[in-house]
Amino acid sequence: MKILIVEDEQDLARSIRQYLQNQNYLCEIASTVQQGREKIEYFDYDCILLDIMLPGGTGLQLLEELKRDKKTDGVIVISAKNSLEDKIYSLKSGADDYLSKPFHLAELSARVESVIRRRQLNGSNDIHFQDIKIDIQAKTVSIENGEINLTKTEYDLLLFLMMNKGKVISKNAIAEHLSGQSAMYLDNFDIIYAHVKNLKKKLGLQGNYIRTIYGTGYKLSE
């Protein structure tokens, strides 16, 4: 799961990133409106943490742009301004949640999880494909009730494929999702091939569901 933290308080941004990374999220930081705009333009996120007061404008501007461009990223507005007007405006503008500073990181993590579950999993904690099950809360993968051990990258890759099952996912999209940077900075896709190969091996027969679409990418299908 990929999170964008748009926050100009560097210590807070780093604390949030460290905490969420320990929860197996892939996190990026933007500290200005322009940086946030550029990342949102080029990448998709499962959830965006959006501060209101930012250099170069406000987080609410980015929220309006997200909705105008019909982006489906989940959004939690975080703000030191404990204003009812800001909260109402944020929610009416399309934010999924609003959290006032100061807050406990555990609560923030719970709200991120809730937004992702509500928006992408219809409120469920589990995502299934054939005999494969991912428990989003526990961050575990099981096949026919037997748990298998995956690395964080393998877990993120499988979750990405399962949440896009039936779609052809390009190597570029996978590289950008796993690394958090544009695929143009990669010398080659050898690391992607290696992760896919290792994931298939650990899934056993279920690894056959990951189809290679030559010249394009991968697809999870029966």
Secondary structure, DSSP 4 states (H G I P E B T S, - for coil): -EEEEE-S-HHHHHHHHHHHHHTT-EEEEE-SHHHHHHHHHH---SEEEEESEETTEEHHHHHHHHHHTT---EEEEEES---HHHHHHHHHTT-SEEEESS--HHHHHHHHHHHHHHHHSTT-SEEEETTEEEETTTTEEEETTEEE---HHHHHHHHHHHHTTTSEEEHHHHHHHHHSS-GGG-S-SHHHHHHHHHHHHHHGGGGGGEEEETTTEEEE--
